[in-house]
């Protein structure tokens, strides 16, 4: 499928966030208010996590969705803060499960503190987010967040339950990224709609889900293409952790026995070497795995673009459209 509105120069994240600069500034303040607690340990963890909050992509989507018909309700900033706290909680738990030591170039909670602290810190963020949702008192918004949180858990369990990593199919992969990544993108846009554009709730939810799928495909491509200096993590980290993503899934279909032996060797190694990773990356690229993944990512973006067609023109809608190019073209 061809993306209809792609521009020669992709928008920057600052361009995309421009229509919601004011509310976005409030989100950080709201996050601090929500996690405030009389505990030196949790306060120290919270301070570290706030430095890891990243680019605020999900809060940005929520705020943009809330303004597609004009000024949004004031509560949108609070919901955006809840969204980012839930996202941070998933990162803390993922790092604990994977025993990761770096996240965005910074020590993970389990590396800086302990594995136990990381598990409790993730639980703390979730519980504070739920408390805030109860305070705000909108059952429908709470339902959206609850469904997304459930999908995240189901996706994680599905991944942990995969006994043979190399038997992971494209269908399995699509289910996984729909749960683990797209669920929060979908919820961001759906909650945003509930804060100012209710009649476009379905369209914005679909947009968010498809955008989230493309985002994860692009992220998995970066693992094969980006240098450590731009990703904040070692190149080939997924391969080092024996994780199978779309580029490898696609390449496995056409590999020769000799090429498959290279992949099998890496997955049999408890700690793959840089040379083993480099050889598998070369095989995947040679078999068209990267091109196939890019093509699938663009298909997801086409579906996201289609979901926006019924929305009226506005600065917020244009920013959502620009977000599609940012997602697929980003380098980190």
N, C-alpha and C positions, 0 to 999 in steps of 0.2 A: 504494500500500500504506500502511496505517496503522501507525505505531509504537505498540506496545502499552503500553509502560511509561514513556512520557514524563511527566515530572513538571512541575508549573507553574513551579518555580524550577530553572533549570539549575545543576548543580554547578560549582564553581570548580575550577581546576586544582589548587589546594591540597587541596581535598576529595578529588579523584581520587588524588592522590599520598600521602594520609595513611596508607594501609595499608603503604606501602613507604618511609616517610620515612628509616628507618635505612639500608637498603641503598642508597637513592638518594644519601645523603650520601657513601657509599663510592665511588660511581661517579666523582665528580669526582677523588678521590684516585687512583683506578685510571687515569683518563685521563692524569694527570700522570706517573704511574709509567711508563706505556706509551710516552709520547712523549719521555721524558727522553733527552737527547743532548748530547754535548760539542761544541756548535756555537753560537756567539753568534747567527748569522743565524737558524737554525732555532728556537732558544730564543725569540728575539724574535717570530718568526711564531707560535709555539705560544702565547705569552702573549697575543697579540692574538686568536687564535682562541678561546682559552678564555673571553674576554670576549664572544664572539659565539655561544656554545654554545646560547643560547636557552632554551626552556622544558623541554627534556629529555623531550619527549613520547615518543619511541621507547624510550629506556631505561625510562621509566615503564611503558609497555605490556609490555616484556619482563619486568620485575620483577613486575608484577601477574599476568601469565600464569603465571609460575613459582610463584606462591603461591595459585593457585586451589584446590589441594588441601591447603593448609597450608604449613608452613615449606618454603622452597625450598633448593636446594643453594647453598653459599657461592659457587660459581663464577659464579652468576647476575650478580653485580655486575661481574665482569670482562667477561662477555659484553655486558652493558649498556654498559660503557665502550667496547668495540670497536664496538658499534653506533653510538654517538654519534660516534666518530672517523670511521667510514665516511661517516656523514651529513655531517659537517663537510667531508670531502674532496670530496663531491659539490657542496656549496655553493661551495667554493673554485674548483673546475673550472667550474661553471656561470657564476660571476661572471667568470671569465677568458674563457670562450667569448662571453659577452654583453657583455664590456667594461663591466660594471656598476661603479659607483663607490660605491654605498651598499648595505649589508645590515643590516637592523634598525637603521637610523639611524646606523650606524658605517661608516667607510671599509672597503672590501673590501681583501683582501690585494693584489690587483693595483693598487689605487689607492694604498695606503699604501706598498707596496714597488714591485715591477715585475710586468709580465705573466709574465715568465720565472720569477720567484720564486713566483708563484701556482701555476703549473703544477707546479713541483718540490715545493712545499709540499703540494699535494693528493696527489701521488705518495708523499710521505713519510708522510702520515697513513695511506694505504692500506697501505703496506709495513709500518708499525708494527703496524697492526691484524692483518695476516696473521701477523707474527711472534708476536703474542700468541696467536692461534688455534693456531698450531703448538705453542707452549709448553703450552697447555692440553690439547692432544692428543685432542680428541674429533672423529673423522672425520665423524660425522653432522652436528654443528654446523657444522663447516668446510664441508660440502656445502651447507648452507642459506645460509651467508654467500656462498659462491662463486656459487650460482645467482642470488641477489639482485643481486650486483655485476654479473653478466653481463647481467641484465635492465636494469639502469640504463644500461649502455653501449649495448645494442641500442636502447633507447628514445631515447637522446640522438642516435644516428646516424640513426634514423628521422626525428626532428624536423629535423635538419640537412639531410636529404635531400629534404625537402618543397619542391618547386620553386615551386608555386603555393599560397601560404598560404591564400588564400580558397577553395581547393578542398578544404581539410582537412575531412573528414567527421566525424560523431559517432563512427563506428566507429574512425577514425584517432585521434581524441581519447581514446577509451576505452582503446585499446591503449597510447597514450603514457602516460597517467596510471597505468595498471596497471604499467608498467615503471618510470617515473621516480619515482613517489611510493609507490604501494601495495606495491611489492616490498620496501621496507624495513619498512613496517608489518607486512606478512605475516611477514617474517623475524623481526622482534622478537617477535611472539607465538608463532611456531613454536619459536624458540630458547628462549623462556621455558618453553614446554611441556616441552621436553627437559630442563629444569632442575628439574622438580618435578611435572609433570602430563602425563606422556608419553601416557597413554591418551586424552587430549583434544588430541593434536597436530593432527590434521586440522581439528577444529572451531575451535581457536584460530588456526590459520593462515588459515582462511576468514574468521574474524572480522577479523583484522588486515588482510587484503587489502581487504575491503569497507569497513572503516573508513578505510583509506588512500584509497580512491577518493572517499569522501565528503569527506575532509579536503581533497583537491585541488580538488574542485568548490567547496567553501566558500572556499578560498583564491582561486580565480579569480573568485568573486563579489565578494570584498573589493576586487579590483582595480577593480571598477565602482562600489562603494558606499562605501568607506571613505576618509576624509580622510588626507592625508599624515601628520598628527600621530599617528594611531593605527596606521598600518601601518609607519611607519619608511621608507617609500619613496613616491615621487610617485604620486598617484592616476592610474590609467590607464597604468601603466608597461608592461603587456603590449601595449596598443595602440600606445604610443610605439615599442615594439620590434617592431611588426608581428607579434605573436603572436596566434594565433586560438585562443580557448578556447570552452567550451560555451555561454556566454550569446550570443556572436556567431554561433556555428554555428547555434543554434536560430533566432535572429532573421533570419539570411540567407534562410531558407526562405520567409518571407512578406513581405520588404521590397518596397516599390514601386521602380520604376526610379529615382525621385528620391532615395529613401533609400539605395539601393545606390550611387548616385553619390557620396553623402557618404562612404560607407565606402571606395570606390575612391580617392577623393581623399586620404584619410588614408594608405592603404597605398602610394600613389604618392609621397608626400612623404618624402624622406630623413629629415627630422626634423619629425614632426608637431607642430603648435602646440597649446597648451592649448585653444584654441577648437575646433580640429578634433577633439580627443579628447572634449571635452564634447558636441559634436554627435553623435558616434558613440554615446557612452554614452546620450544621450537617445533615439536611434533604437532601440538595443538594448532599452532598458527599455520603450519604447512598443510594440515588437513582441513583448513577452512573453518575451524571452530570459532575463531574470533569474528570472522565475517558473518557466520550464521547467527551468533549471539547479537551482533549489532543489528542485523536484520530483524530479529525477534523484538529487540528493544524498540526499534522504530515502528513495528506493528502495534505494540502497546501504546506508543505515543499517538499513533493515528486514531486509535480507539479513544484515547483521552481527548484529543482534539474534537472528535465527533460529538462527545458528550457536552462540549461547550457551545455548540452551534445555536442552541435555543436561547442562550443568555444574551441580554442586551449589551450593547457596547458600553464599556466603562473602563476607567484606568485599572480597576481591580481585575476585570476580565482579561485585559491585555497583559497584565502582569502574570496571571495564571498561564496564559498562552506562552509567554516568554519563559516561564518556568520549565516548559517542556524541552526547549532547546538547551537550557542550562543543565538540566538533568542528564541529557545524553552526551553533551559536549564537554562536561566538566573534566578537569584533569586531576582533581583531588577530592 
